[in-house]
């Protein structure tokens, strides 16, 4: 029984088609991710610079949220402006 591979993009392209027309494929996709398939299996995902930067921002936000949740309920320290 063959394993199925989830594809996390609405647009897919073969490695061959990507080599033939990379700029056209990027233009057509806009800011949506592109799954690059090799033998009908996802080998890579291609993102525009804008989409990649948005993804990094979301990961950073998630990490900050994790830190805030870890620190909730912790020991409180009073600090005055003069002490800073």
C-alpha positions as CSV (number, residue, x, y, z in Angstrom):
1,X,0.0,0.0,0.0
2,X,1.5,3.4,-1.0
3,X,1.9,6.1,1.5
4,X,0.0,9.3,0.9
5,X,1.7,12.6,1.2
6,X,-0.2,15.7,2.3
7,X,0.3,18.8,0.2
8,X,0.1,22.1,2.1
9,X,-0.5,24.3,-0.9
10,X,-3.3,24.9,-3.4
11,X,-0.7,25.3,-6.3
12,X,1.6,22.5,-7.3
13,X,4.3,22.4,-9.9
14,X,6.7,19.7,-11.1
15,X,10.5,20.1,-10.9
16,X,10.6,20.1,-14.7
17,X,8.0,22.9,-15.0
18,X,9.8,24.9,-12.3
19,X,13.1,24.7,-14.2
20,X,11.3,25.8,-17.5
21,X,9.6,28.9,-16.2
22,X,10.4,29.8,-12.6
23,X,9.6,33.5,-12.9
24,X,6.2,32.8,-14.5
25,X,5.3,30.3,-11.8
26,X,6.2,32.8,-9.0
27,X,4.2,35.5,-10.7
28,X,1.1,33.3,-11.1
29,X,1.2,32.1,-7.5
30,X,1.5,35.7,-6.0
31,X,1.8,35.4,-2.3
32,X,0.4,31.8,-2.1
33,X,2.8,28.9,-1.4
34,X,3.7,26.5,-4.2
35,X,4.3,22.8,-3.6
36,X,7.2,21.6,-5.8
37,X,6.6,17.9,-6.6
38,X,9.2,15.3,-7.5
39,X,7.7,12.0,-8.7
40,X,4.3,13.3,-7.5
41,X,5.5,13.8,-3.9
42,X,6.1,17.2,-2.3
43,X,9.9,17.8,-2.4
44,X,9.8,21.5,-1.4
45,X,7.6,24.5,-0.9
46,X,8.3,27.8,-2.7
47,X,7.2,31.1,-1.1
48,X,7.4,34.7,-2.2
49,X,9.6,36.9,-0.1
50,X,6.5,38.6,1.3
51,X,4.9,35.3,2.3
52,X,8.2,34.1,3.9
53,X,8.5,37.3,5.9
54,X,4.9,37.0,7.1
55,X,5.6,33.4,8.2
56,X,8.7,34.5,10.1
57,X,6.6,37.2,11.9
58,X,4.0,34.6,12.9
59,X,6.7,32.3,14.2
60,X,8.2,35.2,16.2
61,X,4.7,36.0,17.6
62,X,4.1,32.4,18.6
63,X,7.5,32.3,20.4
64,X,6.7,35.5,22.3
65,X,3.3,34.1,23.2
66,X,5.0,31.0,24.6
67,X,7.3,33.2,26.7
68,X,4.4,35.3,28.1
69,X,2.5,32.2,29.1
70,X,5.5,30.7,30.8
71,X,6.0,33.9,32.8
72,X,2.4,34.3,33.8
73,X,1.9,33.9,37.5
74,X,5.6,34.2,38.2
75,X,7.2,36.3,40.9
76,X,6.5,40.0,40.6
77,X,9.2,42.5,41.1
78,X,8.6,46.2,41.8
79,X,10.9,48.5,39.9
80,X,11.0,52.3,40.1
81,X,11.9,54.6,37.2
82,X,14.8,55.9,39.3
83,X,16.2,52.3,39.6
84,X,16.2,52.0,35.8
